[in-house]
Amino acid sequence: MVHGLFFPVHAAVATSEFVLAAKAVSATGVHLATGTLLTALPPVVALSVGVFFGAQVGAHLSSYLHGAWIMRALAVSLGFIGVRFLLVGV
């Protein structure tokens, strides 16, 4: 979105987070309907609490960061994920 559509980085991040939140709600509904979410309830609750507070901290910190630094942090994060996929397997 940043390079192709020339969105500001902060707007692109907010848009992506909104889409991810909608997908997460949809997936949670599917898992609730099939009953698979209830078998892993403690880790799901812990992850949900961490995501909630982490999102607040990230939103606050992003107001202090220039868009280029956000892009660099995303690139480094994706690089680590890629290396992990190569080492562990998908």
Number of C-alpha atoms within 10 A of each C-alpha: 13 14 8 6 8 9 12 12 18 18 13 15 19 12 13 13 13 12 11 12 12 12 12 12 11 12 12 14 13 13 13 12 10 10 10 12 15 11 9 9 11 11 10 13 11 10 11 12 12 11 12 10 11 12 13 11 11 10 14 11 10 15 10 8 11 11 17 10 12 15 15 11 12 12 12 12 11 12 12 12 12 13 11 12 11 10 9 7 8 7
